[in-house]
């Protein structure tokens, strides 16, 4: 039993480690091609992110949004579904939270206002996530195509609504929210002054725990994972595959939707066109690098957030687009290393057993 658990842990941890090693080697080569010292650039990257309170706060802020979108993608993948619609679900959640925040009186208690905004955000994201689920279960439409198309439709609709119905003149954002505003870390420590980090990070950690508990400690989570591994066998065992797919994509959308509070309630305090740009697609990378496990997703979100913020810190030495290249290298390395590392580990265990 212990050997089996150790083997699973090795197969889960080694592929991301190998991917990181490959990314570092590629990063060294890129930095050297610009005539710079890799050690100096990496030192500057760490100093600009984890080495000071402002940079660390920015990493936490970016990691919060990526945690929600990464958890959303990983939840769907556990059921064998690829949710590419995190961007529209995130934007829908932020928009719904903004509407509720604008509708509530200024004196509404923070806990009540936050709860109502989160319910609205989750419901909006879940509604967008449920559309491809219904189309897949009823008509056999592929969720990848539907979620990609919904990104364009939903974002265009929200932008139209903001531009024509609910915006501050000469801007593309709603009026400022007065109820349900999340405190920033700068309110608790002056060292974080200027940073966008806020208490939405606590909500992200709670969401990760809730996803872990559901997946690995409930019957519904077992059914979902069974469908993801082998839908035909799950159906034969009495599990409704269609109902499980519907639940998976709806909950996936809810998780992404709640992530909208990070920007709307915790940072700008209004909904703005384009705030979700890129976060949904980067959430796919976070889920893959995190191996679809809630703990891995949080770690991967911190990693990608560090690369994103680090690109600004090293801009004086090398182009910040180098961090985008490294993100792509990490994703490709994970995709290629998972089967190869597993093969090597299993071969090594067989030799040891012999």
Secondary structure, DSSP 8 states (H G I E B T S, - for coil): -HHHHHHHHHHHHHHHHHHHHHHHHHHHHHHHHTT--HHHHHHHHHHHHTTSHHHHHHHHHHHHHHHHHHHHHHHHHHTT-----HHHHHHHHHHHHHHHHHHS-TTS-HHHHHHHHHHHHHHHHHHHHHHHHHHHHHH---HHHHHHHHHHHHHHHHHHHHHHTS--TTSSB-----SS---BGGGT-GGGTT---BTHHHHHHHHHHHHHHHHHHSHHHHHHHHHHH-HHHHHHTT--HHHHHHHHHHHHHHHHHHTTHHHHTTTSSS-BTTTTTTHHHHHHHHHHHTTT-HHHHHHHHHHHHHHHHHHHHTTTTS-THHHHHHHHHHHHHHHHHHHHHHHHHHHHHHHHH-
